[in-house]
Amino acid sequence: MSRYAIQHRTHYRYARPVELGPHRLMVRPTDSHDLRLESATLTLSPLAHVRWAHDVFGNSIATVTFGAPTDELLIESHLEVTRYSLGDAAIELLPEVATWPFIYAPDDRMNLGPFLTCRYGQCSPAVLAWAQEIVKPGADTLQALRDLNAAIRTGFTYSPRFTSGVQTPSETLSFRAGTCRDFATLFIEAARALGVGARFVTGYLYDPALDRGDISGIAGSGATHAWAEVYLPGPGWVEFDPTNGLIESPSLLRVGVATDAEHAVPVHGSYTGYPEDVIGVDIEVNVTALYARPEAAHPVDSAATPPRQGDTETEAMQGADAVETPMPIARRTAA
């Protein structure tokens, strides 16, 4: 069991007051047996109306609407979570899926539908060929997925990119470089090409080096992070972080899941104005380990604190892969 404090601050500055459109925020985890939400605070400036709902994937989504033009937008999320993970060694698959290739039970296959469907070129031949070089028929399923995860970790270069969007899996294969979201997308597409259900995860990554004030040795820490989950009968959804070679790590702090990166953006919105109206975007993420309270020893002990809204300012660390939270889209008005 590990307990963490998470601060995620997004600050947009504009050259003149602009009219903000609705913003969609995916910054609040869903409470579960493996990740308990101890407290959650959402702070906005300017003040806004917040409506909470669950999306089609079951994620907790806040839709934020603003009442007046503003020359800045500040979004701050403060979380405390407790993470329960037994690690890679505790993963136990059912015998019928222990060897690849395998076929899911009919109910699982029907329910996994979109998580089994390739989204780039109906399973790119290049991605399938690359995956088949690593995963051979008759292989141990879990070890094969470990090998796929490790192949990205050791064979590709992590390269932060300060523009929104995701490379196609074929592009990532060609460049042999990308961001965490590119690597997660490649892993997911390769798993689906092999007939394994997979989904995209957005969240945060804890790096103990940052607590000590050292330079981070984990790619993607100090910012929002992305990884993958595959569905394996027995344990269910299992986490694979190809950026760092992690599997079911307590350092992976899930916020939301989706079929792909496009549906798992932490902050998405718009403003009415010109592109040059945006004069600054600062995104800061800080994940710190906390001491666990005695009463937090089990994830069913108590309920999480509901979100609230207000005005505040904080200081935190600049995220290295800050475009995980993209800039709002400008809608040009008539001159």
Helices and strands as residue ranges (DSSP letters): E 2-20, E 23-28, E 35-45, E 48-54, E 60-66, E 70-83, G 88-90, G 95-97, E 99-100, H 106-112, G 113-116, H 125-134, E 139-140, H 141-155, E 157-158, H 169-175, E 177-178, H 180-193, E 198-205, H 208-211, E 224-232, E 236-241, E 246-247, E 252-258, G 261-263, E 267-268, E 270-272, G 275-277, E 278-290, G 294-296, G 322-324, E 329-331
